[in-house]
Amino acid sequence: MECVVQGIIETQRHVASEVRVLCDLEQPDPTWMVRHIGGAMRGSGADQISVLVRAMVESKVSKNVLRLFYALGYKLDHELLRVGFAFHFQRGASITVTVSSVNKMLKLHATDEAVPVTPGIQLVEVTALASSENYTEVAAAVSSFCEYLAPLLHLSKPGTSTGVVSTAAAAAASLMSHVRCRGYNMIEETLNCKMVGKILY
């Protein structure tokens, strides 16, 4: 599970779950990962917390992962390039903040031809891993951390209107003075499958 809030991008399409293939380009030898993101937790408990809680499973894979998913019947829905910074904090939970620009790739893996999805606007996402036993405490830690970031921007559950940071520079400069950070350069591919409900682990 993870507890998450984010800013800037609002989507109109509701997706119950997604399979994403990620490639970390910051590594000397790019590394690949598969991430299955489940639907948001629902019910009265979910309505009472200010972050979105959803199931998430990640696994490292080889660079041939797309070939495997194509063989299983998946199709590539879209491919994005996210470029920016990732910051790591320990404030009641292990919290990661990413400040990144989102770019659309017109050809598969063509990072040099990537086009900004929202020019001049950065996506800010705050995430923290949790378990089914401690997600309430982790959600509270994320909420508290969002109050700490309030001078920079307003964060809320995905799909809810948010404040805007015009560039990553202001947020990144403030965060960098307090915490370790690393470059963030990630290909993110979202896959769809006709075989709904059949997810292999």
PyMOL CGO cylinders between C-alpha atoms (Angstrom):
from pymol import cmd
from pymol.cgo import CYLINDER

trace = [
    CYLINDER, 0.00, 0.00, 0.00, 1.00, 3.61, -0.31, 0.3, 1, 1, 1, 1, 1, 1,
    CYLINDER, 1.00, 3.61, -0.31, -0.47, 6.85, 0.99, 0.3, 1, 1, 1, 1, 1, 1,
    CYLINDER, -0.47, 6.85, 0.99, -0.34, 9.64, -1.54, 0.3, 1, 1, 1, 1, 1, 1,
    CYLINDER, -0.34, 9.64, -1.54, -1.36, 13.22, -2.24, 0.3, 1, 1, 1, 1, 1, 1,
    CYLINDER, -1.36, 13.22, -2.24, -0.37, 15.17, -5.32, 0.3, 1, 1, 1, 1, 1, 1,
    CYLINDER, -0.37, 15.17, -5.32, -0.72, 18.52, -6.95, 0.3, 1, 1, 1, 1, 1, 1,
    CYLINDER, -0.72, 18.52, -6.95, -1.21, 20.09, -10.37, 0.3, 1, 1, 1, 1, 1, 1,
    CYLINDER, -1.21, 20.09, -10.37, -2.59, 17.43, -12.72, 0.3, 1, 1, 1, 1, 1, 1,
    CYLINDER, -2.59, 17.43, -12.72, -6.27, 16.50, -12.53, 0.3, 1, 1, 1, 1, 1, 1,
    CYLINDER, -6.27, 16.50, -12.53, -7.65, 13.60, -14.55, 0.3, 1, 1, 1, 1, 1, 1,
    CYLINDER, -7.65, 13.60, -14.55, -11.24, 13.15, -15.67, 0.3, 1, 1, 1, 1, 1, 1,
    CYLINDER, -11.24, 13.15, -15.67, -10.93, 9.43, -16.38, 0.3, 1, 1, 1, 1, 1, 1,
    CYLINDER, -10.93, 9.43, -16.38, -11.33, 7.05, -13.43, 0.3, 1, 1, 1, 1, 1, 1,
    CYLINDER, -11.33, 7.05, -13.43, -9.20, 3.91, -13.64, 0.3, 1, 1, 1, 1, 1, 1,
    CYLINDER, -9.20, 3.91, -13.64, -9.81, 1.12, -11.13, 0.3, 1, 1, 1, 1, 1, 1,
    CYLINDER, -9.81, 1.12, -11.13, -6.29, -0.22, -11.50, 0.3, 1, 1, 1, 1, 1, 1,
    CYLINDER, -6.29, -0.22, -11.50, -3.27, 0.23, -13.75, 0.3, 1, 1, 1, 1, 1, 1,
    CYLINDER, -3.27, 0.23, -13.75, -0.15, -1.65, -14.74, 0.3, 1, 1, 1, 1, 1, 1,
    CYLINDER, -0.15, -1.65, -14.74, 2.86, 0.62, -15.31, 0.3, 1, 1, 1, 1, 1, 1,
    CYLINDER, 2.86, 0.62, -15.31, 6.31, -0.23, -16.61, 0.3, 1, 1, 1, 1, 1, 1,
    CYLINDER, 6.31, -0.23, -16.61, 8.98, 2.16, -15.31, 0.3, 1, 1, 1, 1, 1, 1,
    CYLINDER, 8.98, 2.16, -15.31, 12.53, 2.71, -16.53, 0.3, 1, 1, 1, 1, 1, 1,
    CYLINDER, 12.53, 2.71, -16.53, 14.90, 4.72, -14.31, 0.3, 1, 1, 1, 1, 1, 1,
    CYLINDER, 14.90, 4.72, -14.31, 17.23, 6.63, -16.66, 0.3, 1, 1, 1, 1, 1, 1,
    CYLINDER, 17.23, 6.63, -16.66, 19.26, 8.14, -13.80, 0.3, 1, 1, 1, 1, 1, 1,
    CYLINDER, 19.26, 8.14, -13.80, 21.09, 4.85, -13.29, 0.3, 1, 1, 1, 1, 1, 1,
    CYLINDER, 21.09, 4.85, -13.29, 24.29, 4.19, -15.32, 0.3, 1, 1, 1, 1, 1, 1,
    CYLINDER, 24.29, 4.19, -15.32, 22.54, 1.05, -16.62, 0.3, 1, 1, 1, 1, 1, 1,
    CYLINDER, 22.54, 1.05, -16.62, 18.79, 1.88, -16.87, 0.3, 1, 1, 1, 1, 1, 1,
    CYLINDER, 18.79, 1.88, -16.87, 16.70, -0.28, -14.53, 0.3, 1, 1, 1, 1, 1, 1,
    CYLINDER, 16.70, -0.28, -14.53, 13.16, -1.52, -15.22, 0.3, 1, 1, 1, 1, 1, 1,
    CYLINDER, 13.16, -1.52, -15.22, 10.27, -2.08, -12.83, 0.3, 1, 1, 1, 1, 1, 1,
    CYLINDER, 10.27, -2.08, -12.83, 6.62, -3.16, -13.07, 0.3, 1, 1, 1, 1, 1, 1,
    CYLINDER, 6.62, -3.16, -13.07, 4.14, -1.38, -10.80, 0.3, 1, 1, 1, 1, 1, 1,
    CYLINDER, 4.14, -1.38, -10.80, 0.54, -2.51, -10.33, 0.3, 1, 1, 1, 1, 1, 1,
    CYLINDER, 0.54, -2.51, -10.33, -1.59, 0.27, -8.82, 0.3, 1, 1, 1, 1, 1, 1,
    CYLINDER, -1.59, 0.27, -8.82, -4.92, -0.82, -7.39, 0.3, 1, 1, 1, 1, 1, 1,
    CYLINDER, -4.92, -0.82, -7.39, -8.05, 1.22, -6.92, 0.3, 1, 1, 1, 1, 1, 1,
    CYLINDER, -8.05, 1.22, -6.92, -8.43, 3.72, -4.10, 0.3, 1, 1, 1, 1, 1, 1,
    CYLINDER, -8.43, 3.72, -4.10, -9.64, 2.55, -0.69, 0.3, 1, 1, 1, 1, 1, 1,
    CYLINDER, -9.64, 2.55, -0.69, -13.35, 3.31, -0.30, 0.3, 1, 1, 1, 1, 1, 1,
    CYLINDER, -13.35, 3.31, -0.30, -15.81, 3.66, 2.54, 0.3, 1, 1, 1, 1, 1, 1,
    CYLINDER, -15.81, 3.66, 2.54, -16.28, 5.91, 5.54, 0.3, 1, 1, 1, 1, 1, 1,
    CYLINDER, -16.28, 5.91, 5.54, -12.68, 5.40, 6.67, 0.3, 1, 1, 1, 1, 1, 1,
    CYLINDER, -12.68, 5.40, 6.67, -11.34, 6.61, 3.33, 0.3, 1, 1, 1, 1, 1, 1,
    CYLINDER, -11.34, 6.61, 3.33, -13.57, 9.70, 3.40, 0.3, 1, 1, 1, 1, 1, 1,
    CYLINDER, -13.57, 9.70, 3.40, -12.22, 10.73, 6.80, 0.3, 1, 1, 1, 1, 1, 1,
    CYLINDER, -12.22, 10.73, 6.80, -8.54, 10.89, 5.79, 0.3, 1, 1, 1, 1, 1, 1,
    CYLINDER, -8.54, 10.89, 5.79, -7.02, 13.58, 3.58, 0.3, 1, 1, 1, 1, 1, 1,
    CYLINDER, -7.02, 13.58, 3.58, -4.83, 11.29, 1.47, 0.3, 1, 1, 1, 1, 1, 1,
    CYLINDER, -4.83, 11.29, 1.47, -5.63, 8.62, -1.08, 0.3, 1, 1, 1, 1, 1, 1,
    CYLINDER, -5.63, 8.62, -1.08, -4.80, 5.08, 0.08, 0.3, 1, 1, 1, 1, 1, 1,
    CYLINDER, -4.80, 5.08, 0.08, -4.39, 2.42, -2.61, 0.3, 1, 1, 1, 1, 1, 1,
    CYLINDER, -4.39, 2.42, -2.61, -2.81, -1.00, -3.04, 0.3, 1, 1, 1, 1, 1, 1,
    CYLINDER, -2.81, -1.00, -3.04, 0.51, -1.08, -4.90, 0.3, 1, 1, 1, 1, 1, 1,
    CYLINDER, 0.51, -1.08, -4.90, 2.83, -3.91, -5.90, 0.3, 1, 1, 1, 1, 1, 1,
    CYLINDER, 2.83, -3.91, -5.90, 6.28, -3.32, -7.46, 0.3, 1, 1, 1, 1, 1, 1,
    CYLINDER, 6.28, -3.32, -7.46, 8.78, -5.75, -8.91, 0.3, 1, 1, 1, 1, 1, 1,
    CYLINDER, 8.78, -5.75, -8.91, 12.14, -5.32, -10.64, 0.3, 1, 1, 1, 1, 1, 1,
    CYLINDER, 12.14, -5.32, -10.64, 12.20, -6.80, -14.14, 0.3, 1, 1, 1, 1, 1, 1,
    CYLINDER, 12.20, -6.80, -14.14, 14.50, -7.13, -17.13, 0.3, 1, 1, 1, 1, 1, 1,
    CYLINDER, 14.50, -7.13, -17.13, 14.54, -4.82, -20.14, 0.3, 1, 1, 1, 1, 1, 1,
    CYLINDER, 14.54, -4.82, -20.14, 12.46, -7.40, -22.07, 0.3, 1, 1, 1, 1, 1, 1,
    CYLINDER, 12.46, -7.40, -22.07, 9.41, -6.72, -19.90, 0.3, 1, 1, 1, 1, 1, 1,
    CYLINDER, 9.41, -6.72, -19.90, 7.38, -5.05, -22.67, 0.3, 1, 1, 1, 1, 1, 1,
    CYLINDER, 7.38, -5.05, -22.67, 7.76, -8.12, -24.89, 0.3, 1, 1, 1, 1, 1, 1,
    CYLINDER, 7.76, -8.12, -24.89, 6.36, -10.26, -22.06, 0.3, 1, 1, 1, 1, 1, 1,
    CYLINDER, 6.36, -10.26, -22.06, 3.34, -8.02, -21.51, 0.3, 1, 1, 1, 1, 1, 1,
    CYLINDER, 3.34, -8.02, -21.51, 2.60, -7.88, -25.23, 0.3, 1, 1, 1, 1, 1, 1,
    CYLINDER, 2.60, -7.88, -25.23, 2.61, -11.72, -25.26, 0.3, 1, 1, 1, 1, 1, 1,
    CYLINDER, 2.61, -11.72, -25.26, 0.15, -11.71, -22.34, 0.3, 1, 1, 1, 1, 1, 1,
    CYLINDER, 0.15, -11.71, -22.34, -2.28, -9.54, -24.33, 0.3, 1, 1, 1, 1, 1, 1,
    CYLINDER, -2.28, -9.54, -24.33, -1.47, -6.12, -22.93, 0.3, 1, 1, 1, 1, 1, 1,
    CYLINDER, -1.47, -6.12, -22.93, -1.28, -3.06, -25.19, 0.3, 1, 1, 1, 1, 1, 1,
    CYLINDER, -1.28, -3.06, -25.19, 0.66, 0.14, -24.59, 0.3, 1, 1, 1, 1, 1, 1,
    CYLINDER, 0.66, 0.14, -24.59, -1.79, 2.90, -23.70, 0.3, 1, 1, 1, 1, 1, 1,
    CYLINDER, -1.79, 2.90, -23.70, 0.70, 5.79, -23.38, 0.3, 1, 1, 1, 1, 1, 1,
    CYLINDER, 0.70, 5.79, -23.38, 4.32, 6.52, -22.55, 0.3, 1, 1, 1, 1, 1, 1,
    CYLINDER, 4.32, 6.52, -22.55, 5.51, 9.49, -20.49, 0.3, 1, 1, 1, 1, 1, 1,
    CYLINDER, 5.51, 9.49, -20.49, 8.89, 10.91, -19.53, 0.3, 1, 1, 1, 1, 1, 1,
    CYLINDER, 8.89, 10.91, -19.53, 9.06, 12.49, -16.07, 0.3, 1, 1, 1, 1, 1, 1,
    CYLINDER, 9.06, 12.49, -16.07, 12.08, 14.71, -15.37, 0.3, 1, 1, 1, 1, 1, 1,
    CYLINDER, 12.08, 14.71, -15.37, 12.81, 16.47, -12.08, 0.3, 1, 1, 1, 1, 1, 1,
    CYLINDER, 12.81, 16.47, -12.08, 13.92, 15.74, -8.53, 0.3, 1, 1, 1, 1, 1, 1,
    CYLINDER, 13.92, 15.74, -8.53, 13.05, 13.20, -5.83, 0.3, 1, 1, 1, 1, 1, 1,
    CYLINDER, 13.05, 13.20, -5.83, 13.42, 14.19, -2.14, 0.3, 1, 1, 1, 1, 1, 1,
    CYLINDER, 13.42, 14.19, -2.14, 13.40, 11.78, 0.82, 0.3, 1, 1, 1, 1, 1, 1,
    CYLINDER, 13.40, 11.78, 0.82, 12.23, 12.72, 4.31, 0.3, 1, 1, 1, 1, 1, 1,
    CYLINDER, 12.23, 12.72, 4.31, 11.78, 10.86, 7.60, 0.3, 1, 1, 1, 1, 1, 1,
    CYLINDER, 11.78, 10.86, 7.60, 8.88, 12.61, 9.38, 0.3, 1, 1, 1, 1, 1, 1,
    CYLINDER, 8.88, 12.61, 9.38, 6.75, 10.01, 11.15, 0.3, 1, 1, 1, 1, 1, 1,
    CYLINDER, 6.75, 10.01, 11.15, 7.06, 7.85, 8.02, 0.3, 1, 1, 1, 1, 1, 1,
    CYLINDER, 7.06, 7.85, 8.02, 9.48, 7.47, 5.12, 0.3, 1, 1, 1, 1, 1, 1,
    CYLINDER, 9.48, 7.47, 5.12, 8.13, 10.13, 2.74, 0.3, 1, 1, 1, 1, 1, 1,
    CYLINDER, 8.13, 10.13, 2.74, 9.17, 10.78, -0.86, 0.3, 1, 1, 1, 1, 1, 1,
    CYLINDER, 9.17, 10.78, -0.86, 8.41, 14.03, -2.68, 0.3, 1, 1, 1, 1, 1, 1,
    CYLINDER, 8.41, 14.03, -2.68, 8.84, 14.20, -6.46, 0.3, 1, 1, 1, 1, 1, 1,
    CYLINDER, 8.84, 14.20, -6.46, 8.78, 17.51, -8.34, 0.3, 1, 1, 1, 1, 1, 1,
    CYLINDER, 8.78, 17.51, -8.34, 8.75, 16.77, -12.05, 0.3, 1, 1, 1, 1, 1, 1,
    CYLINDER, 8.75, 16.77, -12.05, 7.68, 17.89, -15.49, 0.3, 1, 1, 1, 1, 1, 1,
    CYLINDER, 7.68, 17.89, -15.49, 5.58, 15.39, -17.43, 0.3, 1, 1, 1, 1, 1, 1,
    CYLINDER, 5.58, 15.39, -17.43, 6.40, 14.88, -21.10, 0.3, 1, 1, 1, 1, 1, 1,
    CYLINDER, 6.40, 14.88, -21.10, 4.65, 12.83, -23.77, 0.3, 1, 1, 1, 1, 1, 1,
    CYLINDER, 4.65, 12.83, -23.77, 6.74, 10.73, -26.14, 0.3, 1, 1, 1, 1, 1, 1,
    CYLINDER, 6.74, 10.73, -26.14, 5.50, 10.62, -29.72, 0.3, 1, 1, 1, 1, 1, 1,
    CYLINDER, 5.50, 10.62, -29.72, 7.57, 7.52, -30.54, 0.3, 1, 1, 1, 1, 1, 1,
    CYLINDER, 7.57, 7.52, -30.54, 8.42, 4.57, -28.28, 0.3, 1, 1, 1, 1, 1, 1,
    CYLINDER, 8.42, 4.57, -28.28, 11.38, 5.45, -26.00, 0.3, 1, 1, 1, 1, 1, 1,
    CYLINDER, 11.38, 5.45, -26.00, 12.12, 8.62, -28.03, 0.3, 1, 1, 1, 1, 1, 1,
    CYLINDER, 12.12, 8.62, -28.03, 13.16, 10.70, -25.02, 0.3, 1, 1, 1, 1, 1, 1,
    CYLINDER, 13.16, 10.70, -25.02, 14.86, 13.34, -27.21, 0.3, 1, 1, 1, 1, 1, 1,
    CYLINDER, 14.86, 13.34, -27.21, 11.53, 14.09, -28.90, 0.3, 1, 1, 1, 1, 1, 1,
    CYLINDER, 11.53, 14.09, -28.90, 9.46, 14.31, -25.70, 0.3, 1, 1, 1, 1, 1, 1,
    CYLINDER, 9.46, 14.31, -25.70, 6.89, 17.14, -25.63, 0.3, 1, 1, 1, 1, 1, 1,
    CYLINDER, 6.89, 17.14, -25.63, 5.66, 18.73, -22.35, 0.3, 1, 1, 1, 1, 1, 1,
    CYLINDER, 5.66, 18.73, -22.35, 2.09, 17.71, -21.47, 0.3, 1, 1, 1, 1, 1, 1,
    CYLINDER, 2.09, 17.71, -21.47, 1.54, 20.91, -19.47, 0.3, 1, 1, 1, 1, 1, 1,
    CYLINDER, 1.54, 20.91, -19.47, 4.28, 23.42, -20.42, 0.3, 1, 1, 1, 1, 1, 1,
    CYLINDER, 4.28, 23.42, -20.42, 5.55, 25.48, -17.50, 0.3, 1, 1, 1, 1, 1, 1,
    CYLINDER, 5.55, 25.48, -17.50, 3.70, 23.37, -14.90, 0.3, 1, 1, 1, 1, 1, 1,
    CYLINDER, 3.70, 23.37, -14.90, 5.26, 20.83, -12.55, 0.3, 1, 1, 1, 1, 1, 1,
    CYLINDER, 5.26, 20.83, -12.55, 3.65, 17.76, -10.96, 0.3, 1, 1, 1, 1, 1, 1,
    CYLINDER, 3.65, 17.76, -10.96, 4.31, 17.51, -7.23, 0.3, 1, 1, 1, 1, 1, 1,
    CYLINDER, 4.31, 17.51, -7.23, 3.59, 14.14, -5.61, 0.3, 1, 1, 1, 1, 1, 1,
    CYLINDER, 3.59, 14.14, -5.61, 4.03, 13.09, -1.98, 0.3, 1, 1, 1, 1, 1, 1,
    CYLINDER, 4.03, 13.09, -1.98, 4.07, 9.34, -1.32, 0.3, 1, 1, 1, 1, 1, 1,
    CYLINDER, 4.07, 9.34, -1.32, 4.73, 7.04, 1.63, 0.3, 1, 1, 1, 1, 1, 1,
    CYLINDER, 4.73, 7.04, 1.63, 4.63, 3.27, 1.78, 0.3, 1, 1, 1, 1, 1, 1,
    CYLINDER, 4.63, 3.27, 1.78, 2.24, 1.74, 4.30, 0.3, 1, 1, 1, 1, 1, 1,
    CYLINDER, 2.24, 1.74, 4.30, 0.79, -1.63, 5.29, 0.3, 1, 1, 1, 1, 1, 1,
    CYLINDER, 0.79, -1.63, 5.29, -2.78, -2.59, 6.06, 0.3, 1, 1, 1, 1, 1, 1,
    CYLINDER, -2.78, -2.59, 6.06, -1.86, -2.38, 9.77, 0.3, 1, 1, 1, 1, 1, 1,
    CYLINDER, -1.86, -2.38, 9.77, -0.29, 1.10, 9.84, 0.3, 1, 1, 1, 1, 1, 1,
    CYLINDER, -0.29, 1.10, 9.84, -1.84, 3.06, 6.94, 0.3, 1, 1, 1, 1, 1, 1,
    CYLINDER, -1.84, 3.06, 6.94, -3.77, 5.32, 9.35, 0.3, 1, 1, 1, 1, 1, 1,
    CYLINDER, -3.77, 5.32, 9.35, -0.54, 6.48, 11.03, 0.3, 1, 1, 1, 1, 1, 1,
    CYLINDER, -0.54, 6.48, 11.03, 1.23, 6.89, 7.69, 0.3, 1, 1, 1, 1, 1, 1,
    CYLINDER, 1.23, 6.89, 7.69, -1.70, 8.87, 6.27, 0.3, 1, 1, 1, 1, 1, 1,
    CYLINDER, -1.70, 8.87, 6.27, -1.53, 11.17, 9.30, 0.3, 1, 1, 1, 1, 1, 1,
    CYLINDER, -1.53, 11.17, 9.30, 2.23, 11.64, 8.77, 0.3, 1, 1, 1, 1, 1, 1,
    CYLINDER, 2.23, 11.64, 8.77, 1.65, 12.54, 5.08, 0.3, 1, 1, 1, 1, 1, 1,
    CYLINDER, 1.65, 12.54, 5.08, -1.13, 14.99, 6.03, 0.3, 1, 1, 1, 1, 1, 1,
    CYLINDER, -1.13, 14.99, 6.03, 1.16, 16.64, 8.58, 0.3, 1, 1, 1, 1, 1, 1,
    CYLINDER, 1.16, 16.64, 8.58, 3.95, 16.86, 6.01, 0.3, 1, 1, 1, 1, 1, 1,
    CYLINDER, 3.95, 16.86, 6.01, 1.57, 18.55, 3.54, 0.3, 1, 1, 1, 1, 1, 1,
    CYLINDER, 1.57, 18.55, 3.54, 0.97, 21.26, 6.13, 0.3, 1, 1, 1, 1, 1, 1,
    CYLINDER, 0.97, 21.26, 6.13, 4.77, 21.72, 6.26, 0.3, 1, 1, 1, 1, 1, 1,
    CYLINDER, 4.77, 21.72, 6.26, 4.74, 22.29, 2.47, 0.3, 1, 1, 1, 1, 1, 1,
    CYLINDER, 4.74, 22.29, 2.47, 1.76, 24.66, 2.61, 0.3, 1, 1, 1, 1, 1, 1,
    CYLINDER, 1.76, 24.66, 2.61, 3.88, 27.81, 2.05, 0.3, 1, 1, 1, 1, 1, 1,
    CYLINDER, 3.88, 27.81, 2.05, 4.95, 26.33, -1.31, 0.3, 1, 1, 1, 1, 1, 1,
    CYLINDER, 4.95, 26.33, -1.31, 1.74, 24.79, -2.60, 0.3, 1, 1, 1, 1, 1, 1,
    CYLINDER, 1.74, 24.79, -2.60, -1.54, 23.15, -1.66, 0.3, 1, 1, 1, 1, 1, 1,
    CYLINDER, -1.54, 23.15, -1.66, -1.68, 19.36, -1.99, 0.3, 1, 1, 1, 1, 1, 1,
    CYLINDER, -1.68, 19.36, -1.99, -4.80, 17.21, -2.08, 0.3, 1, 1, 1, 1, 1, 1,
    CYLINDER, -4.80, 17.21, -2.08, -6.05, 13.79, -3.13, 0.3, 1, 1, 1, 1, 1, 1,
    CYLINDER, -6.05, 13.79, -3.13, -5.60, 13.00, -6.85, 0.3, 1, 1, 1, 1, 1, 1,
    CYLINDER, -5.60, 13.00, -6.85, -8.61, 14.24, -8.81, 0.3, 1, 1, 1, 1, 1, 1,
    CYLINDER, -8.61, 14.24, -8.81, -9.23, 17.20, -6.49, 0.3, 1, 1, 1, 1, 1, 1,
    CYLINDER, -9.23, 17.20, -6.49, -8.43, 20.77, -7.53, 0.3, 1, 1, 1, 1, 1, 1,
    CYLINDER, -8.43, 20.77, -7.53, -4.99, 21.86, -6.33, 0.3, 1, 1, 1, 1, 1, 1,
    CYLINDER, -4.99, 21.86, -6.33, -2.73, 24.86, -6.14, 0.3, 1, 1, 1, 1, 1, 1,
    CYLINDER, -2.73, 24.86, -6.14, -0.03, 25.48, -8.73, 0.3, 1, 1, 1, 1, 1, 1,
    CYLINDER, -0.03, 25.48, -8.73, 3.74, 25.84, -8.55, 0.3, 1, 1, 1, 1, 1, 1,
    CYLINDER, 3.74, 25.84, -8.55, 4.76, 27.57, -11.78, 0.3, 1, 1, 1, 1, 1, 1,
    CYLINDER, 4.76, 27.57, -11.78, 8.22, 25.97, -11.88, 0.3, 1, 1, 1, 1, 1, 1,
    CYLINDER, 8.22, 25.97, -11.88, 10.05, 23.31, -9.94, 0.3, 1, 1, 1, 1, 1, 1,
    CYLINDER, 10.05, 23.31, -9.94, 12.74, 25.82, -8.95, 0.3, 1, 1, 1, 1, 1, 1,
    CYLINDER, 12.74, 25.82, -8.95, 10.95, 27.39, -5.96, 0.3, 1, 1, 1, 1, 1, 1,
    CYLINDER, 10.95, 27.39, -5.96, 9.87, 24.08, -4.44, 0.3, 1, 1, 1, 1, 1, 1,
    CYLINDER, 9.87, 24.08, -4.44, 13.15, 22.33, -5.21, 0.3, 1, 1, 1, 1, 1, 1,
    CYLINDER, 13.15, 22.33, -5.21, 15.32, 25.14, -3.79, 0.3, 1, 1, 1, 1, 1, 1,
    CYLINDER, 15.32, 25.14, -3.79, 13.42, 25.13, -0.51, 0.3, 1, 1, 1, 1, 1, 1,
    CYLINDER, 13.42, 25.13, -0.51, 13.42, 21.36, -0.17, 0.3, 1, 1, 1, 1, 1, 1,
    CYLINDER, 13.42, 21.36, -0.17, 17.08, 20.91, -1.17, 0.3, 1, 1, 1, 1, 1, 1,
    CYLINDER, 17.08, 20.91, -1.17, 18.24, 23.01, 1.78, 0.3, 1, 1, 1, 1, 1, 1,
    CYLINDER, 18.24, 23.01, 1.78, 16.70, 20.52, 4.21, 0.3, 1, 1, 1, 1, 1, 1,
    CYLINDER, 16.70, 20.52, 4.21, 17.10, 17.05, 2.73, 0.3, 1, 1, 1, 1, 1, 1,
    CYLINDER, 17.10, 17.05, 2.73, 19.02, 14.76, 0.39, 0.3, 1, 1, 1, 1, 1, 1,
    CYLINDER, 19.02, 14.76, 0.39, 17.71, 14.60, -3.15, 0.3, 1, 1, 1, 1, 1, 1,
    CYLINDER, 17.71, 14.60, -3.15, 18.52, 12.95, -6.46, 0.3, 1, 1, 1, 1, 1, 1,
    CYLINDER, 18.52, 12.95, -6.46, 17.71, 13.61, -10.09, 0.3, 1, 1, 1, 1, 1, 1,
    CYLINDER, 17.71, 13.61, -10.09, 14.48, 12.09, -11.36, 0.3, 1, 1, 1, 1, 1, 1,
    CYLINDER, 14.48, 12.09, -11.36, 14.45, 10.94, -14.98, 0.3, 1, 1, 1, 1, 1, 1,
    CYLINDER, 14.45, 10.94, -14.98, 11.90, 8.19, -15.52, 0.3, 1, 1, 1, 1, 1, 1,
    CYLINDER, 11.90, 8.19, -15.52, 10.08, 6.62, -18.46, 0.3, 1, 1, 1, 1, 1, 1,
    CYLINDER, 10.08, 6.62, -18.46, 6.58, 5.59, -17.39, 0.3, 1, 1, 1, 1, 1, 1,
    CYLINDER, 6.58, 5.59, -17.39, 4.55, 3.30, -19.64, 0.3, 1, 1, 1, 1, 1, 1,
    CYLINDER, 4.55, 3.30, -19.64, 0.91, 2.49, -18.86, 0.3, 1, 1, 1, 1, 1, 1,
    CYLINDER, 0.91, 2.49, -18.86, -0.45, -0.77, -20.24, 0.3, 1, 1, 1, 1, 1, 1,
    CYLINDER, -0.45, -0.77, -20.24, -4.03, -1.90, -20.82, 0.3, 1, 1, 1, 1, 1, 1,
    CYLINDER, -4.03, -1.90, -20.82, -5.23, -5.47, -21.22, 0.3, 1, 1, 1, 1, 1, 1,
    CYLINDER, -5.23, -5.47, -21.22, -8.38, -6.97, -22.73, 0.3, 1, 1, 1, 1, 1, 1,
    CYLINDER, -8.38, -6.97, -22.73, -8.24, -9.73, -20.08, 0.3, 1, 1, 1, 1, 1, 1,
    CYLINDER, -8.24, -9.73, -20.08, -9.70, -7.55, -17.31, 0.3, 1, 1, 1, 1, 1, 1,
    CYLINDER, -9.70, -7.55, -17.31, -9.06, -8.92, -13.84, 0.3, 1, 1, 1, 1, 1, 1,
    CYLINDER, -9.06, -8.92, -13.84, -6.24, -11.27, -14.83, 0.3, 1, 1, 1, 1, 1, 1,
    CYLINDER, -6.24, -11.27, -14.83, -3.11, -9.83, -13.30, 0.3, 1, 1, 1, 1, 1, 1,
    CYLINDER, -3.11, -9.83, -13.30, -0.11, -12.11, -12.94, 0.3, 1, 1, 1, 1, 1, 1,
    CYLINDER, -0.11, -12.11, -12.94, 2.37, -11.81, -10.08, 0.3, 1, 1, 1, 1, 1, 1,
]
cmd.load_cgo(trace, "trace")
